[in-house]
Each structure stands twice: as C-alpha cells, then as structure tokens.
Amino acid sequence: MKYKILISGKNNTIIDDFFSQMSDDFEAVTTSNRYDDMIRHLSFYKPDVFVYCISGESRDNINQLINAKFRMMETRIPIVLIGAKEECDEVERIAINLFDLTLYRPISIPAITARISKLLEGRPRMEAQKPSFEPEAIPPGIFASKSLSPSVAAQLGGAMANRGRKHVLVVDDNSMMLKLIKEYLHETYDVATAVSGKIAMKFLERRMTDLILLDYEMPGENGPAVLEQLRANEATKDIPVVFLTGVTETKKIQEALMLKPQSYLLKPVNREKLLSTIESLIQ
C-alpha cells in the first residue's frame, strides 16, 4: 500500500515531482499554506506524513505551519521539510524542533523517496488512528487527559478533587498559540489570554492569576521585559512564571534563567509536559 502524503508550500517544482516521478511510491494530495486548509485536509485525507516544500515563504506562512504542527502532534503525524539549505536553516531557526526530517536541495528523487519511506517504516497508518481535527468547532473533551500518562492524569485528578480551579494567564502575540494552549488547559484551569505584555499587566490590575505562561520572544516588550515588570511589582512579584520559547541556544537560555522564571517550555509545547509543569508549580 502506498504511503499517503499531504503536501504544502510554494516550491511547485518539488510538488510536481511527487505527482510525476514518485507516484509509484506515494499517493499525494496538495493543500494551501493556510492553517484551516491544512487542518481540514489532515482530517479528511488522513495522510501518513506532511511534506512542506519551501520556496520564499513569509513569516506568516511559517506561523501557519507551526500552528498546524501543534495539531499534528495529537496524532503524531511526522512533518518533512524540503528546500534549499539556506531557507531550511532559516525556518528551523524560527521553528525549533518542528520537523522530523529535513531534506536539502539539490536532492535526487530516489533519495527523497528512500528517506521519507525510512521515516515512515514501522509507524501506524493514519487510517487506523482515525484522527479528529476541527479547526473552528472543537468538541468538548478533545484534549482530555486520555493522552496523559496514568501518573500525571492521577495527579491532576487528585488535585482537582481537593481544591477549586486555579487560574492561568497566557501571554503570547500569536493568537493561534493562545487558542491552542487554552484548549489544552480549559478542562482543568480557568484561562485568560493576552496578546502583549501591556495587555497582561492591565489584566493583572483588575484581578490576580495563579500562574503566567509567557512567550519569551514578542514584538515590543518581550518576555524578559514583562517578567522584569512582574518582579518589580509588589502585587505580582510572587506569581510563578513559565517561559514559552523556541530558543534553544545555550547563551539565550542562560540569559532567560538569570531572570529566575519558575520554568520554561520549548515550542511546540507538549501538552503532557505543559500540564505536569503547571501542576508542579500551583498545587
């Protein structure tokens, strides 16, 4: 049985190669680089792998891809990036740990086929997994604790039985990231969102929160600047703060940790890791 591939991106030359020269190995379907289109095609086509063929992509295109990857993580769909090394390196600098496989052009058709096939060996076929993606109308409970480890689920359940719902404030300039994290948390926590540090500080003038998830890199006031404001304010200095960051450079991480956040999580954010981190900080 052929592997099913969903393809997006602006490099039409590579995309055409999948249809004209790799049709014996792969069954391919294309989608646009819009988030909603990618999610709908993932739902209806149920591919075994998502391939992004890059050529002059905008930052917005990459953000759309990052947000789609967060949803692909629910069914463990691998994602492959194909393009010129310079462009791939730039995308991977923005989207840390996003891709399961990166292929640099020039690369032969047999090499593409062999590398993708090897990536998919032993993975369950998507037809058997029956993923459920809905970009706008997400059924209640779709992000319930069924994917958590038994120990984490037991901890969360026990904690909720012994206290009321805690409150989490999420600060990120990416609205899709805010939506995703709210979906991850809404069954366990009350969640508020803010698209900037200024809005977050205004929110905290009206009410308190038990924990803040704070994007490390934002336009204007970045995460470190917001954290400094929080620590300088008597009313907010003791609120636990967790950085959300795509930065993996040791020097930058050390700079972030010097501000003494309670923790940090790498993007794409793992749901189980997110929940266990929050639970460990706000008992």
N, C-alpha and C positions, 0 to 999 in steps of 0.2 A: 504494500500500500504506500502511495506517495505521501510525503510529508506536506502538510498544508501550511503555506506561508502567506502572511499578510504583509504587504509592502507599502511603505510611505516614503516621503522625501522628494527632493527636487531633481535628483540625478536620473533623468529619464533614460540615459544610455544603459545604466546598470539595470534599471527596472525592466527595460525591453529585453535585456539578456535573460532574465528569469523566464520570460514567456517564450523567447525564440530559441534559446540554447540550453535551458535547464528544465524544460517541460517534462522530460523523461523521469526526472527525479523529484520534482516539486510541483504541487498544484498551487498556483499563485493567484492572489486577488489583491488589487490595489485599493488604497483608501487615501483620503486627503490628509494633510497635516493638522487639521482641526481636531481638537480634543473630542468633541461629541461624535464626529465621524469615526474616529479611531475606536472609541468605546463601543459604538453600535456595531461596527464590523467585527470587533472581538466577540461580541455577544452572539451574533448571527452566524458568523463563519467558523468560529471556534478553531483558530489556527494553532499549529504546534509551535510556531515561532513567529516573532515580529521582526521584520528587517527594515531598517531605516537607511535609505540611500541618500547621503548628504551631498549637497552642492549649493553653497551660498545661502545657507539657512539663516534666518533672522533670529535674534534672541527670543522673540515671541514664539517662533516655531519650536525652539528648543524647550521653552517653558511648557508648551502644549505636550511635547513628547515626555517631559519629566512627569507631568501630571498623569498622563496615560500609563506610564510605567508604574506609578503607585497603585493603580487599579490592576495592572497585570500581575503584580505581586500576590494578589489574592488567589490566583490560580497558577502561580509560578510559571507564567509564560516567559521564556527567555527572549532577550532582545539583542539583535545583532546590528552593529553599525558598520557601514561600508562607505569609504570615501578616501580622498587624498589625506595623507598623514597630517599635514598642517591643519586641515579643517577638523579632522577627528580629534587631534590633540586639543584644539580649542574647545570643542564641545565637551570633551571629557574633563577639561579644567572647570567648566561650568557645572556639568552634571556628574559629580563624583560617584563612582561605583554604580553607574546606571546600566552599563552594558555587560552582557555575559560574554560577548565575543566582539572584537573589533578587527576588521579586515581592511588593510590599506591598499589602495590602488597605486600602481597597476597590479592587478592580480588576475590570474587565469580563471576561466570558467570552471575547469576541473578542480582547481584549488578551492574556489568558493563552495562548490558542491560538496567536496570532501570535508571541509571544515565545519559547515553547517550540519551535515549529516552526523559527523562525530559528536557535535554538541548535543544533538537530539537522541543519540543512542541511549537506550535504557529509560528514557523519560516516558511517563504515561501519556497516551494520546488524549488530546483535548476532548474528543467526542465522548470519552468515558467520564470526564470530570464534570461535564455539564455546568460550566460557569454561568453566573447570573450577573450581567452588567446592565445597569440602567444609569445613564448619565444625569438625568434630571429627577426621575422618581425612584428613589432608592427605598425598597421595602424596609419597614422597621425590623431590626434584629439582624440585618445582613452582615453587620460587623460584630455580632455577639461573640461570646468567649469560646465558641466551638473550636476556633483555631488556636487558642491558647494552650500552653502545656497544662496538664492537670494541676500541677503545684501552683502555678500563677492563677489559674481560674479559682482554685480553692481559697487562695489568699484574698483575691478580690471579693469573692462571695462572702467570706467570713467577715471581712472588714465592713462591707456594706450592711451586714446584718447588725453590726454593733454601733453604727453611727449614721447620721444623716448624710446627704450627698454633699461632697466637697465641691468647691468652685475652682475652675481653671480658666485663666485668661491666655489666649493665644495671640501673639503679635507677629505678623508676617505681611509683607507687601504683596504676596502672591495670593489672590483670592481663592484659587483652586486649592492651594495648600491649606488655607483656613478651612475650606469646606471639607477636605479630606480628613483633617485632624478632628474636626467637630464630629464627623461621622464615626471616627474611631472611639471617641470619648463619650458621646452623648448618653449612652445607656448606663454609664457608671458615674459620670460627673455632670454638674451644671457647667456649661461652657459659654464664654463670651469671646468675641474676636475683635481684633483691631488691626487696621492695615498700616499703621505707623506708630512710632513711639509717642508722638504727640497725642494721638487719639487714646492710646493706652493710659497715659498719665492723666488725661481728662477723665477717663473712666474711673480711675483709682481715686479721684477726688470725690466721687459720688458713692462708691462702695468698694469694699475690700475683696480680695481674692485669696485663695489658699496656695496657689502656685501659678507661676508665669512661664509659658513656653515662648521663648524669644528668639526670633530669627537673627542670626549673627551678622548677616550682610544685607542691609536695606539701604535704599537711597535716602539722602538726607541724614537723619540721625540713625546710625547703625546700632546693632545690638549692644556693643560695648558702651556707647554713649548713653543709651537708655538705661543700662544696668548701673552706670555711674550715678544717674539721676535717682534711681530707685534707692541706692545705698546711701545717698546724701539726704534722703527724706526720712525723717523720724517715723512717719506713718507706714512707710513701705520698706524700710531697710532690712526687715527680717523675713520678707516674703521669699520663699525658695524660687530660684530662677534656673531654668534649664535652657541652654542654648540649643537651637536647631541650626545645623551648619553643614554645608557641603565642603567646607575647608578641611583638608587632611594634612596640610603642610605642618610639620612639627613646630616650626617657629611661631606660626599663627595660632596654633592650638595652645602653645605655652603662653602667648600673649593673652589669649582669652581666659585661660585658667588663672592668670595673675589677678584678674578681677574677682575671682572666687565665686563663680556660679556654683550651684549645688551639683550640677551635672551638665553634660552636653550629649546630644544625639546627632548622628550623621544622617543626612538626607541621601537617598529616600528613607524616610522614617519607617522602621519596622514596628508594626502595631503591638506585638507582644512586648518588645523592648520598651516601647513608649509607656504602655500600661504598667509594666513592672517598675519602671523608673519613677513614675508618678506615685505609685503606691508606696514605694520605699521612702518617699520624701514627705508625704502627707498621710500619716497614719490616722 
